[in-house]
Amino acid sequence: MRNVLIVLTALFVLSSCNIFTVRESDNPGAAAPWNDFATTWELALQNLEYCYEDSRNAVHYTGIFRGDYRFHFAPQDVSDYAITPNWTRVEEQDMIQLLHSRYEKMQVELGTVEQMDIISSNDVILYRTYALSGNLRNQKGSRLDMASGNLELHLKKEYGYWYIDKWYDYRGSSGSSWGKLKHENY
């Protein structure tokens, strides 16, 4: 009888704490913006921006490039900083991981230039200005202008999807190019 009384008292105490009630689950966070199928070159370009602006997309980064992709550093960066002239997508993937570990809230701004883009059904060459900004991770402070300059992107369509084939970087007047930023975060 004594054991029954202890069990009933324990059940009463536990039930008064609402331990057995069903609670609402937490809402999942918003998904990272991403175009699963880059069926246009515009979507492929947008995915490039998404990889820099949201660290959750870093896992997709090598997937936006063709297998034989090459990044060509600005000629001034090659001579001034003794950088190898070009990279493959393997170096790009290593760089994006380290970049996101150092910076947060990055923003990519691509602008147009006077030179006309060359667009055909399976190949595109885009000419853009760029500016990258962000905050150093774990440091409160003002926003940093990380890089600015010009770029030339060559995209190709393969099996219905667009991929970046070649990327040429050109240093702007600030002297801090996208290539230099990549090199410093490799």
PAFI-624321 format. One record per atom (N, C-alpha, C): residue number from 1; residue in one letter; atom name; x, y, z. Coordinates in pm, 1 decimal. Example, Ala and Ser with C-alpha at 12.3 -4.5 7.8 and 13.67 -1.06 7.14 Angstrom:
REM PAFI-624321
> num:residu:atome:c1:c2:c3
> 1:A:N:1319.0:-569.0:780.0
> 1:A:CA:1230.0:-450.0:780.0
> 1:A:C:1320.0:-330.0:780.0
> 2:S:N:1285.0:-225.0:708.0
> 2:S:CA:1367.0:-106.0:714.0
> 2:S:C:1290.0:3.0:787.0
This chain:
REM PAFI-624321
> num:residu:atome:c1:c2:c3
> 1:M:N:82.5:-118.8:0.0
> 1:M:CA:0.0:0.0:0.0
> 1:M:C:86.5:124.5:0.0
> 2:R:N:193.8:115.3:75.2
> 2:R:CA:282.6:230.8:82.9
> 2:R:C:344.3:261.6:-53.1
> 3:N:N:381.7:156.9:-129.1
> 3:N:CA:440.5:176.4:-262.5
> 3:N:C:341.3:239.5:-359.4
> 4:V:N:217.5:200.3:-349.5
> 4:V:CA:113.5:256.8:-435.3
> 4:V:C:96.9:405.2:-404.8
> 5:L:N:99.4:440.2:-279.1
> 5:L:CA:86.2:580.2:-238.6
> 5:L:C:203.5:664.7:-289.7
> 6:I:N:322.8:610.4:-287.5
> 6:I:CA:441.0:682.1:-337.8
> 6:I:C:429.8:703.0:-488.5
> 7:V:N:386.1:600.8:-559.3
> 7:V:CA:371.7:610.9:-705.3
> 7:V:C:265.4:713.3:-741.1
> 8:L:N:150.8:711.5:-671.9
> 8:L:CA:44.9:808.2:-699.6
> 8:L:C:89.0:951.3:-668.9
> 9:T:N:162.3:969.2:-562.2
> 9:T:CA:213.7:1101.8:-527.6
> 9:T:C:312.7:1149.7:-634.1
> 10:A:N:397.0:1062.0:-678.4
> 10:A:CA:494.7:1097.9:-782.5
> 10:A:C:424.4:1134.9:-911.6
> 11:L:N:322.5:1058.2:-952.8
> 11:L:CA:246.3:1089.7:-1074.5
> 11:L:C:174.8:1223.6:-1061.3
> 12:F:N:119.2:1251.5:-943.3
> 12:F:CA:50.9:1378.8:-920.5
> 12:F:C:148.2:1495.5:-934.4
> 13:V:N:265.7:1482.8:-875.9
> 13:V:CA:366.2:1589.0:-882.2
> 13:V:C:412.6:1609.9:-1025.8
> 14:L:N:439.6:1501.4:-1096.7
> 14:L:CA:487.0:1512.9:-1235.2
> 14:L:C:379.5:1569.6:-1327.2
> 15:S:N:255.1:1529.5:-1307.2
> 15:S:CA:148.7:1580.5:-1394.6
> 15:S:C:119.1:1727.5:-1368.2
> 16:S:N:141.9:1774.2:-1247.0
> 16:S:CA:118.0:1915.8:-1217.9
> 16:S:C:225.0:2005.0:-1281.0
> 17:C:N:338.0:1947.8:-1320.9
> 17:C:CA:444.9:2024.8:-1384.8
> 17:C:C:427.5:2031.6:-1536.1
> 18:N:N:322.9:1976.6:-1590.1
> 18:N:CA:298.1:1971.6:-1734.5
> 18:N:C:409.2:1899.9:-1810.4
> 19:I:N:471.8:1806.2:-1746.9
> 19:I:CA:580.5:1734.6:-1812.9
> 19:I:C:528.8:1641.6:-1923.1
> 20:F:N:402.4:1601.7:-1913.8
> 20:F:CA:346.5:1508.6:-2010.5
> 20:F:C:264.9:1578.0:-2119.8
> 21:T:N:259.4:1709.6:-2119.5
> 21:T:CA:182.2:1779.7:-2222.8
> 21:T:C:266.2:1794.8:-2349.3
> 22:V:N:198.3:1797.1:-2460.5
> 22:V:CA:264.0:1813.3:-2589.5
> 22:V:C:290.7:1961.5:-2610.7
> 23:R:N:412.4:1994.2:-2650.2
> 23:R:CA:445.8:2134.7:-2674.2
> 23:R:C:460.7:2158.5:-2823.8
> 24:E:N:451.1:2283.4:-2860.9
> 24:E:CA:470.4:2321.3:-3000.6
> 24:E:C:619.0:2318.1:-3033.8
> 25:S:N:652.6:2266.7:-3149.9
> 25:S:CA:793.0:2263.7:-3190.4
> 25:S:C:836.2:2400.7:-3241.6
> 26:D:N:963.8:2426.2:-3236.0
> 26:D:CA:1017.6:2552.7:-3285.4
> 26:D:C:1010.8:2554.5:-3437.3
> 27:N:N:981.7:2671.2:-3490.4
> 27:N:CA:979.8:2684.4:-3635.9
> 27:N:C:1121.6:2677.3:-3690.0
> 28:P:N:1139.8:2608.0:-3802.0
> 28:P:CA:1274.8:2606.1:-3860.4
> 28:P:C:1308.9:2744.0:-3914.9
> 29:G:N:1437.4:2775.0:-3918.3
> 29:G:CA:1480.9:2903.3:-3973.1
> 29:G:C:1454.5:2907.9:-4122.9
> 30:A:N:1459.0:3025.0:-4177.1
> 30:A:CA:1438.1:3039.5:-4320.8
> 30:A:C:1550.4:2969.3:-4396.4
> 31:A:N:1514.1:2908.1:-4504.3
> 31:A:CA:1613.1:2837.6:-4587.1
> 31:A:C:1704.4:2939.4:-4655.2
> 32:A:N:1825.0:2896.6:-4682.7
> 32:A:CA:1919.2:2983.0:-4754.5
> 32:A:C:1867.7:3004.6:-4895.7
> 33:P:N:1876.0:3126.5:-4948.0
> 33:P:CA:1830.6:3149.5:-5085.2
> 33:P:C:1920.4:3073.4:-5181.9
> 34:W:N:1860.3:3001.9:-5275.0
> 34:W:CA:1938.5:2922.4:-5370.4
> 34:W:C:1850.3:2882.7:-5487.2
> 35:N:N:1908.6:2884.6:-5606.7
> 35:N:CA:1841.3:2837.4:-5727.2
> 35:N:C:1890.9:2695.9:-5754.7
> 36:D:N:1807.8:2596.2:-5724.0
> 36:D:CA:1849.4:2457.1:-5740.0
> 36:D:C:1887.8:2424.0:-5884.0
> 37:F:N:1820.2:2482.6:-5976.9
> 37:F:CA:1846.6:2453.4:-6117.1
> 37:F:C:1874.6:2584.0:-6190.4
> 38:A:N:2000.6:2608.2:-6220.6
> 38:A:CA:2040.0:2731.4:-6290.6
> 38:A:C:2014.6:2712.5:-6439.5
> 39:T:N:1888.8:2723.5:-6478.4
> 39:T:CA:1849.9:2702.9:-6617.7
> 39:T:C:1869.6:2828.0:-6702.7
> 40:T:N:1907.0:2938.9:-6639.6
> 40:T:CA:1942.8:3060.7:-6712.9
> 40:T:C:2075.2:3111.3:-6656.9
> 41:W:N:2144.5:3188.9:-6735.3
> 41:W:CA:2271.8:3242.5:-6686.8
> 41:W:C:2249.1:3340.9:-6572.4
> 42:E:N:2132.1:3406.5:-6571.1
> 42:E:CA:2100.8:3498.6:-6462.4
> 42:E:C:2091.4:3424.2:-6328.3
> 43:L:N:2033.6:3304.7:-6329.8
> 43:L:CA:2023.9:3225.4:-6206.9
> 43:L:C:2161.9:3177.6:-6161.5
> 44:A:N:2248.0:3143.3:-6257.3
> 44:A:CA:2384.9:3102.2:-6223.0
> 44:A:C:2460.5:3218.5:-6159.3
> 45:L:N:2443.3:3337.8:-6213.4
> 45:L:CA:2507.9:3456.8:-6157.2
> 45:L:C:2453.2:3486.6:-6017.8
> 46:Q:N:2324.4:3469.6:-6000.7
> 46:Q:CA:2263.3:3491.8:-5870.3
> 46:Q:C:2315.8:3390.7:-5767.5
> 47:N:N:2338.1:3266.9:-5809.3
> 47:N:CA:2393.6:3167.0:-5717.8
> 47:N:C:2534.7:3203.4:-5673.3
> 48:L:N:2613.0:3265.5:-5761.8
> 48:L:CA:2745.8:3312.8:-5722.9
> 48:L:C:2733.3:3413.0:-5607.8
> 49:E:N:2641.5:3506.8:-5620.9
> 49:E:CA:2618.8:3604.7:-5514.0
> 49:E:C:2572.0:3535.9:-5386.9
> 50:Y:N:2481.1:3439.8:-5398.7
> 50:Y:CA:2429.1:3368.2:-5282.1
> 50:Y:C:2540.2:3294.9:-5206.3
> 51:C:N:2639.6:3242.7:-5278.2
> 51:C:CA:2749.4:3169.8:-5212.4
> 51:C:C:2830.4:3261.9:-5121.9
> 52:Y:N:2844.7:3386.8:-5160.6
> 52:Y:CA:2919.0:3481.4:-5077.7
> 52:Y:C:2832.1:3539.8:-4967.6
> 53:E:N:2705.8:3563.5:-4995.8
> 53:E:CA:2620.8:3635.6:-4902.2
> 53:E:C:2560.3:3548.3:-4793.2
> 54:D:N:2556.8:3417.6:-4811.8
> 54:D:CA:2501.2:3328.1:-4710.3
> 54:D:C:2595.0:3209.1:-4694.3
> 55:S:N:2656.8:3197.1:-4578.3
> 55:S:CA:2757.7:3092.9:-4555.7
> 55:S:C:2701.9:2952.0:-4572.0
> 56:R:N:2570.8:2935.5:-4558.1
> 56:R:CA:2511.2:2802.9:-4576.2
> 56:R:C:2521.9:2755.3:-4720.4
> 57:N:N:2545.4:2846.4:-4812.5
> 57:N:CA:2558.5:2809.3:-4953.8
> 57:N:C:2700.4:2773.8:-4993.6
> 58:A:N:2794.4:2784.2:-4901.3
> 58:A:CA:2933.4:2751.6:-4933.9
> 58:A:C:2947.4:2607.5:-4981.9
> 59:V:N:2859.8:2518.9:-4935.3
> 59:V:CA:2866.1:2379.5:-4978.3
> 59:V:C:2830.7:2363.5:-5125.9
> 60:H:N:2759.9:2460.1:-5181.1
> 60:H:CA:2721.3:2455.7:-5322.7
> 60:H:C:2825.3:2519.1:-5415.1
> 61:Y:N:2925.3:2583.7:-5356.9
> 61:Y:CA:3013.2:2671.9:-5434.0
> 61:Y:C:3078.8:2603.1:-5553.2
> 62:T:N:3140.3:2487.2:-5535.9
> 62:T:CA:3207.2:2423.4:-5650.2
> 62:T:C:3107.1:2382.5:-5757.2
> 63:G:N:2982.5:2362.1:-5718.8
> 63:G:CA:2880.2:2321.9:-5814.8
> 63:G:C:2840.2:2429.7:-5913.7
> 64:I:N:2879.6:2554.9:-5890.3
> 64:I:CA:2844.3:2660.4:-5986.1
> 64:I:C:2948.5:2671.9:-6097.7
> 65:F:N:3059.0:2596.1:-6084.1
> 65:F:CA:3167.8:2602.7:-6182.0
> 65:F:C:3172.9:2475.8:-6266.2
> 66:R:N:3219.4:2489.9:-6390.1
> 66:R:CA:3246.4:2373.5:-6475.2
> 66:R:C:3366.8:2298.7:-6418.8
> 67:G:N:3382.8:2175.2:-6459.1
> 67:G:CA:3492.9:2092.7:-6410.7
> 67:G:C:3629.8:2148.7:-6444.1
> 68:D:N:3643.8:2212.9:-6561.2
> 68:D:CA:3773.5:2269.0:-6601.9
> 68:D:C:3781.0:2420.3:-6578.8
> 69:Y:N:3702.0:2469.2:-6486.0
> 69:Y:CA:3695.3:2612.2:-6452.7
> 69:Y:C:3832.5:2667.9:-6415.2
> 70:R:N:3854.1:2796.1:-6451.3
> 70:R:CA:3974.9:2868.3:-6410.7
> 70:R:C:3938.1:3010.6:-6368.9
> 71:F:N:3997.8:3052.5:-6255.0
> 71:F:CA:3991.7:3191.7:-6211.4
> 71:F:C:4125.4:3253.7:-6247.6
> 72:H:N:4121.8:3367.2:-6317.3
> 72:H:CA:4243.8:3437.0:-6358.9
> 72:H:C:4258.0:3564.0:-6275.5
> 73:F:N:4365.5:3569.5:-6198.2
> 73:F:CA:4391.2:3685.8:-6113.2
> 73:F:C:4427.2:3807.2:-6198.3
> 74:A:N:4403.3:3924.8:-6143.1
> 74:A:CA:4441.7:4049.4:-6210.0
> 74:A:C:4593.1:4048.8:-6230.0
> 75:P:N:4640.3:4089.9:-6347.9
> 75:P:CA:4784.7:4088.9:-6373.5
> 75:P:C:4865.6:4165.3:-6268.7
> 76:Q:N:4811.6:4277.4:-6218.5
> 76:Q:CA:4882.9:4354.5:-6115.7
> 76:Q:C:4896.3:4273.9:-5986.2
> 77:D:N:4792.2:4195.7:-5951.4
> 77:D:CA:4797.7:4114.0:-5829.8
> 77:D:C:4900.6:4002.5:-5842.9
> 78:V:N:4911.2:3946.2:-5962.9
> 78:V:CA:5008.4:3839.3:-5986.3
> 78:V:C:5149.4:3891.8:-5964.0
> 79:S:N:5178.2:4010.5:-6017.6
> 79:S:CA:5313.5:4065.3:-6003.2
> 79:S:C:5337.6:4127.8:-5865.9
> 80:D:N:5239.4:4198.1:-5809.4
> 80:D:CA:5259.0:4265.8:-5680.8
> 80:D:C:5263.4:4170.8:-5561.1
> 81:Y:N:5187.7:4062.4:-5566.9
> 81:Y:CA:5176.0:3974.6:-5450.3
> 81:Y:C:5227.8:3833.2:-5475.6
> 82:A:N:5293.1:3810.8:-5588.9
> 82:A:CA:5348.0:3679.3:-5624.2
> 82:A:C:5241.8:3570.0:-5616.2
> 83:I:N:5127.2:3597.7:-5675.8
> 83:I:CA:5015.4:3503.6:-5678.3
> 83:I:C:5028.2:3418.1:-5804.5
> 84:T:N:4989.6:3292.4:-5793.6
> 84:T:CA:4983.9:3210.2:-5914.8
> 84:T:C:4880.9:3271.5:-6009.3
> 85:P:N:4901.8:3260.9:-6139.0
> 85:P:CA:4812.1:3329.6:-6233.5
> 85:P:C:4666.0:3284.4:-6231.2
> 86:N:N:4640.2:3156.2:-6197.8
> 86:N:CA:4500.3:3112.2:-6198.2
> 86:N:C:4476.0:3001.2:-6097.0
> 87:W:N:4347.1:2980.7:-6069.6
> 87:W:CA:4300.6:2879.9:-5974.9
> 87:W:C:4199.9:2788.7:-6041.8
> 88:T:N:4182.4:2671.1:-5980.9
> 88:T:CA:4075.8:2580.0:-6019.9
> 88:T:C:3962.9:2590.5:-5918.0
> 89:R:N:3860.8:2512.7:-5938.0
> 89:R:CA:3748.5:2517.1:-5843.4
> 89:R:C:3783.2:2455.8:-5708.2
> 90:V:N:3886.8:2374.1:-5701.4
> 90:V:CA:3930.1:2317.0:-5573.0
> 90:V:C:3980.8:2428.0:-5481.8
> 91:E:N:4066.9:2516.1:-5533.6
> 91:E:CA:4115.4:2628.8:-5453.6
> 91:E:C:4001.0:2722.5:-5416.3
> 92:E:N:3905.8:2738.3:-5506.9
> 92:E:CA:3789.6:2823.3:-5478.6
> 92:E:C:3712.4:2770.4:-5357.5
> 93:Q:N:3690.7:2639.3:-5352.2
> 93:Q:CA:3614.1:2581.2:-5241.1
> 93:Q:C:3686.2:2600.3:-5108.7
> 94:D:N:3817.4:2578.8:-5107.9
> 94:D:CA:3893.4:2600.8:-4984.3
> 94:D:C:3883.9:2745.7:-4940.0
> 95:M:N:3891.1:2836.6:-5035.9
> 95:M:CA:3886.6:2979.2:-5005.4
> 95:M:C:3752.5:3020.4:-4946.2
> 96:I:N:3641.6:2974.2:-5004.2
> 96:I:CA:3510.3:3020.6:-4957.5
> 96:I:C:3484.1:2976.9:-4813.4
> 97:Q:N:3533.1:2859.8:-4776.6
> 97:Q:CA:3514.9:2812.6:-4639.3
> 97:Q:C:3588.7:2904.7:-4540.7
> 98:L:N:3713.2:2935.9:-4571.3
> 98:L:CA:3792.3:3022.5:-4483.9
> 98:L:C:3736.7:3165.1:-4481.8
> 99:L:N:3693.9:3213.5:-4597.4
> 99:L:CA:3637.0:3348.1:-4606.4
> 99:L:C:3516.3:3362.1:-4513.7
> 100:H:N:3427.4:3262.3:-4515.7
> 100:H:CA:3308.8:3267.9:-4429.5
> 100:H:C:3343.6:3250.9:-4282.0
> 101:S:N:3456.3:3189.3:-4252.4
> 101:S:CA:3495.3:3178.4:-4111.2
> 101:S:C:3551.3:3311.6:-4060.0
> 102:R:N:3594.8:3399.2:-4149.1
> 102:R:CA:3652.7:3528.3:-4109.5
> 102:R:C:3555.7:3645.3:-4120.7
> 103:Y:N:3461.9:3637.4:-4215.1
> 103:Y:CA:3369.6:3748.8:-4241.7
> 103:Y:C:3225.5:3701.9:-4231.4
> 104:E:N:3138.1:3796.6:-4199.7
> 104:E:CA:2995.0:3769.4:-4196.4
> 104:E:C:2920.2:3886.2:-4260.8
> 105:K:N:2795.2:3861.1:-4290.3
> 105:K:CA:2707.9:3963.7:-4349.6
> 105:K:C:2770.6:4024.5:-4475.4
> 106:M:N:2830.3:3939.5:-4556.1
> 106:M:CA:2890.2:3988.5:-4680.6
> 106:M:C:2781.5:4024.7:-4781.5
> 107:Q:N:2814.5:4121.5:-4862.3
> 107:Q:CA:2723.2:4165.4:-4966.3
> 107:Q:C:2802.3:4184.5:-5094.4
> 108:V:N:2748.1:4132.2:-5203.7
> 108:V:CA:2808.7:4145.5:-5336.1
> 108:V:C:2721.4:4238.6:-5418.5
> 109:E:N:2783.2:4339.7:-5475.5
> 109:E:CA:2710.6:4430.5:-5564.7
> 109:E:C:2776.6:4424.4:-5701.1
> 110:L:N:2699.4:4382.9:-5800.5
> 110:L:CA:2748.1:4377.5:-5938.0
> 110:L:C:2680.3:4487.4:-6018.1
> 111:G:N:2759.2:4563.8:-6089.7
> 111:G:CA:2705.8:4671.9:-6171.5
> 111:G:C:2743.7:4652.5:-6317.2
> 112:T:N:2679.2:4725.3:-6401.9
> 112:T:CA:2707.2:4714.3:-6544.7
> 112:T:C:2819.8:4810.4:-6583.7
> 113:V:N:2883.6:4780.7:-6694.6
> 113:V:CA:2987.0:4866.2:-6751.3
> 113:V:C:2945.7:4902.1:-6893.3
> 114:E:N:3023.9:4988.3:-6956.0
> 114:E:CA:2989.5:5031.7:-7091.5
> 114:E:C:3004.7:4920.6:-7194.9
> 115:Q:N:3093.9:4825.5:-7168.6
> 115:Q:CA:3116.0:4718.1:-7264.0
> 115:Q:C:2994.5:4625.3:-7265.9
> 116:M:N:2949.5:4592.7:-7386.2
> 116:M:CA:2830.3:4509.3:-7403.2
> 116:M:C:2861.1:4363.3:-7372.3
> 117:D:N:2769.4:4296.4:-7302.7
> 117:D:CA:2780.0:4153.6:-7279.6
> 117:D:C:2765.8:4079.8:-7413.1
> 118:I:N:2825.9:3963.6:-7421.1
> 118:I:CA:2815.2:3879.7:-7541.0
> 118:I:C:2731.8:3759.1:-7501.1
> 119:I:N:2611.9:3750.0:-7557.3
> 119:I:CA:2517.4:3647.2:-7515.7
> 119:I:C:2473.5:3566.4:-7636.5
> 120:S:N:2493.9:3434.9:-7628.4
> 120:S:CA:2441.4:3343.3:-7729.9
> 120:S:C:2363.4:3233.9:-7658.0
> 121:S:N:2315.9:3135.6:-7730.7
> 121:S:CA:2229.1:3034.9:-7670.1
> 121:S:C:2301.5:2944.0:-7570.6
> 122:N:N:2432.1:2920.4:-7588.7
> 122:N:CA:2505.2:2829.4:-7500.4
> 122:N:C:2627.7:2890.2:-7433.9
> 123:D:N:2661.3:3014.0:-7468.5
> 123:D:CA:2778.9:3081.4:-7413.4
> 123:D:C:2743.6:3226.3:-7381.1
> 124:V:N:2796.2:3273.3:-7270.3
> 124:V:CA:2774.6:3412.4:-7229.6
> 124:V:C:2905.3:3467.2:-7175.5
> 125:I:N:2937.4:3590.4:-7212.8
> 125:I:CA:3049.3:3662.7:-7152.1
> 125:I:C:2990.1:3789.6:-7091.6
> 126:L:N:3006.5:3802.7:-6960.1
> 126:L:CA:2951.0:3916.7:-6887.3
> 126:L:C:3063.7:4006.5:-6838.9
> 127:Y:N:3042.8:4135.6:-6848.9
> 127:Y:CA:3137.1:4236.3:-6798.8
> 127:Y:C:3065.5:4313.8:-6689.3
> 128:R:N:3123.5:4313.6:-6569.3
> 128:R:CA:3058.7:4379.2:-6455.3
> 128:R:C:3160.8:4450.5:-6367.9
> 129:T:N:3114.2:4552.8:-6299.2
> 129:T:CA:3189.6:4608.2:-6187.2
> 129:T:C:3145.6:4529.5:-6064.4
> 130:Y:N:3228.5:4530.0:-5962.5
> 130:Y:CA:3189.1:4461.6:-5840.1
> 130:Y:C:3237.0:4539.0:-5719.1
> 131:A:N:3165.1:4517.9:-5610.2
> 131:A:CA:3204.5:4570.3:-5479.3
> 131:A:C:3159.8:4468.5:-5376.3
> 132:L:N:3251.7:4427.1:-5291.2
> 132:L:CA:3221.9:4334.8:-5182.5
> 132:L:C:3240.8:4407.7:-5051.0
> 133:S:N:3146.7:4388.0:-4960.3
> 133:S:CA:3158.3:4445.8:-4827.1
> 133:S:C:3116.3:4341.0:-4725.2
> 134:G:N:3156.2:4360.8:-4601.9
> 134:G:CA:3120.4:4266.6:-4496.9
> 134:G:C:3174.9:4311.2:-4363.0
> 135:N:N:3147.3:4229.9:-4262.8
> 135:N:CA:3193.7:4257.1:-4127.4
> 135:N:C:3289.6:4147.0:-4085.3
> 136:L:N:3394.2:4184.5:-4013.1
> 136:L:CA:3481.2:4083.5:-3954.6
> 136:L:C:3401.6:4005.6:-3851.6
> 137:R:N:3411.2:3874.8:-3855.6
> 137:R:CA:3336.9:3789.6:-3763.1
> 137:R:C:3387.4:3811.0:-3620.7
> 138:N:N:3296.8:3813.0:-3525.9
> 138:N:CA:3326.0:3826.9:-3383.3
> 138:N:C:3387.9:3961.1:-3346.2
> 139:Q:N:3372.0:4061.1:-3429.8
> 139:Q:CA:3418.4:4195.9:-3395.3
> 139:Q:C:3308.5:4294.3:-3428.7
> 140:K:N:3274.8:4374.6:-3331.9
> 140:K:CA:3175.2:4478.2:-3358.2
> 140:K:C:3247.3:4596.3:-3419.3
> 141:G:N:3188.0:4650.3:-3519.4
> 141:G:CA:3251.3:4764.7:-3582.7
> 141:G:C:3181.8:4798.1:-3712.3
> 142:S:N:3242.8:4886.4:-3783.6
> 142:S:CA:3181.7:4932.4:-3907.5
> 142:S:C:3201.6:4830.4:-4018.6
> 143:R:N:3124.3:4848.1:-4119.9
> 143:R:CA:3127.9:4761.8:-4238.0
> 143:R:C:3257.1:4787.1:-4314.0
> 144:L:N:3318.3:4680.8:-4364.0
> 144:L:CA:3443.5:4691.0:-4438.4
> 144:L:C:3418.8:4683.2:-4588.0
> 145:D:N:3485.9:4767.6:-4662.7
> 145:D:CA:3489.3:4752.7:-4807.2
> 145:D:C:3598.8:4651.2:-4835.9
> 146:M:N:3559.7:4530.2:-4873.8
> 146:M:CA:3653.9:4420.5:-4885.9
> 146:M:C:3726.0:4418.7:-5020.3
> 147:A:N:3655.7:4450.6:-5127.3
> 147:A:CA:3716.1:4447.1:-5260.8
> 147:A:C:3627.6:4522.6:-5358.9
> 148:S:N:3690.6:4573.7:-5463.3
> 148:S:CA:3614.7:4636.6:-5572.6
> 148:S:C:3699.8:4631.8:-5698.6
> 149:G:N:3633.9:4631.8:-5810.6
> 149:G:CA:3704.5:4626.2:-5938.5
> 149:G:C:3609.6:4586.6:-6049.6
> 150:N:N:3664.3:4518.6:-6149.2
> 150:N:CA:3586.6:4473.5:-6264.2
> 150:N:C:3610.6:4324.4:-6284.4
> 151:L:N:3512.7:4259.4:-6344.3
> 151:L:CA:3528.8:4118.4:-6373.9
> 151:L:C:3473.2:4086.5:-6511.0
> 152:E:N:3518.6:3975.2:-6561.3
> 152:E:CA:3470.0:3919.7:-6687.5
> 152:E:C:3438.8:3773.4:-6659.7
> 153:L:N:3312.5:3736.6:-6671.0
> 153:L:CA:3269.3:3599.4:-6646.1
> 153:L:C:3229.2:3533.2:-6776.6
> 154:H:N:3279.8:3413.0:-6797.3
> 154:H:CA:3240.1:3331.3:-6911.7
> 154:H:C:3155.0:3217.8:-6856.5
> 155:L:N:3032.9:3208.2:-6902.5
> 155:L:CA:2943.2:3101.6:-6859.0
> 155:L:C:2909.1:3013.0:-6978.2
> 156:K:N:2891.7:2885.1:-6951.3
> 156:K:CA:2855.2:2789.7:-7055.5
> 156:K:C:2735.0:2709.0:-7009.8
> 157:K:N:2654.9:2673.2:-7108.2
> 157:K:CA:2538.7:2590.0:-7080.8
> 157:K:C:2574.6:2444.7:-7111.8
> 158:E:N:2552.6:2356.7:-7013.9
> 158:E:CA:2578.0:2213.9:-7030.1
> 158:E:C:2456.8:2135.9:-6981.5
> 159:Y:N:2403.7:2051.9:-7066.2
> 159:Y:CA:2289.9:1966.5:-7029.7
> 159:Y:C:2174.0:2046.8:-6972.2
> 160:G:N:2153.8:2167.4:-7023.0
> 160:G:CA:2041.4:2250.2:-6981.4
> 160:G:C:2068.0:2342.5:-6863.7
> 161:Y:N:2188.2:2335.4:-6803.7
> 161:Y:CA:2220.1:2418.6:-6688.0
> 161:Y:C:2342.5:2504.0:-6717.0
> 162:W:N:2347.0:2621.4:-6653.8
> 162:W:CA:2455.8:2716.0:-6675.1
> 162:W:C:2560.1:2705.1:-6564.2
> 163:Y:N:2688.5:2711.7:-6605.8
> 163:Y:CA:2801.4:2704.0:-6513.3
> 163:Y:C:2904.4:2810.4:-6549.7
> 164:I:N:2979.1:2855.8:-6450.0
> 164:I:CA:3087.0:2951.2:-6475.4
> 164:I:C:3206.7:2873.2:-6526.4
> 165:D:N:3258.6:2916.3:-6640.5
> 165:D:CA:3370.0:2847.6:-6705.6
> 165:D:C:3502.8:2918.3:-6677.9
> 166:K:N:3503.7:3050.4:-6693.7
> 166:K:CA:3624.2:3130.5:-6669.7
> 166:K:C:3583.3:3258.4:-6598.2
> 167:W:N:3674.6:3306.2:-6513.1
> 167:W:CA:3650.3:3428.5:-6437.9
> 167:W:C:3779.4:3508.4:-6441.8
> 168:Y:N:3773.9:3625.7:-6503.6
> 168:Y:CA:3889.0:3715.6:-6510.6
> 168:Y:C:3863.5:3831.7:-6415.6
> 169:D:N:3962.0:3857.3:-6329.6
> 169:D:CA:3951.1:3965.2:-6232.3
> 169:D:C:4038.7:4081.4:-6277.6
> 170:Y:N:3988.1:4203.3:-6261.2
> 170:Y:CA:4063.5:4323.8:-6295.3
> 170:Y:C:4057.5:4418.8:-6176.6
> 171:R:N:4173.1:4459.4:-6131.6
> 171:R:CA:4183.1:4547.7:-6015.6
> 171:R:C:4123.7:4684.0:-6046.9
> 172:G:N:4052.0:4737.6:-5949.8
> 172:G:CA:3997.3:4872.0:-5962.4
> 172:G:C:4091.7:4973.9:-5903.0
> 173:S:N:4045.7:5095.3:-5887.2
> 173:S:CA:4130.5:5202.7:-5835.8
> 173:S:C:4163.7:5186.4:-5687.6
> 174:S:N:4082.2:5108.4:-5613.7
> 174:S:CA:4106.9:5092.0:-5469.7
> 174:S:C:4228.1:5003.1:-5441.7
> 175:G:N:4267.2:4921.0:-5537.9
> 175:G:CA:4381.2:4831.5:-5519.0
> 175:G:C:4346.9:4703.4:-5445.3
> 176:S:N:4223.9:4690.7:-5399.5
> 176:S:CA:4181.3:4570.2:-5328.6
> 176:S:C:4085.5:4492.3:-5417.9
> 177:S:N:4138.7:4395.6:-5489.9
> 177:S:CA:4059.3:4320.9:-5587.1
> 177:S:C:3996.2:4196.6:-5525.6
> 178:W:N:3902.7:4138.2:-5598.4
> 178:W:CA:3839.3:4014.2:-5555.4
> 178:W:C:3944.9:3904.2:-5548.0
> 179:G:N:4034.8:3901.2:-5646.2
> 179:G:CA:4141.1:3801.6:-5645.8
> 179:G:C:4232.4:3813.9:-5525.0
> 180:K:N:4266.3:3936.4:-5489.4
> 180:K:CA:4350.9:3957.5:-5370.8
> 180:K:C:4278.4:3909.7:-5245.5
> 181:L:N:4149.6:3937.7:-5236.9
> 181:L:CA:4070.2:3890.6:-5123.3
> 181:L:C:4068.6:3738.0:-5119.7
> 182:K:N:4053.2:3675.6:-5234.2
> 182:K:CA:4057.1:3529.1:-5239.5
> 182:K:C:4192.8:3476.9:-5194.6
> 183:H:N:4298.2:3536.7:-5247.0
> 183:H:CA:4433.7:3492.6:-5212.7
> 183:H:C:4461.8:3506.0:-5062.9
> 184:E:N:4415.2:3614.3:-5001.9
> 184:E:CA:4437.6:3637.7:-4858.8
> 184:E:C:4357.6:3540.8:-4771.4
> 185:N:N:4254.7:3479.5:-4828.3
> 185:N:CA:4169.7:3387.9:-4752.2
> 185:N:C:4181.3:3245.0:-4803.0
> 186:Y:N:4300.0:3209.7:-4844.9
> 186:Y:CA:4325.9:3073.1:-4892.7
> 186:Y:C:4423.6:3003.8:-4802.4
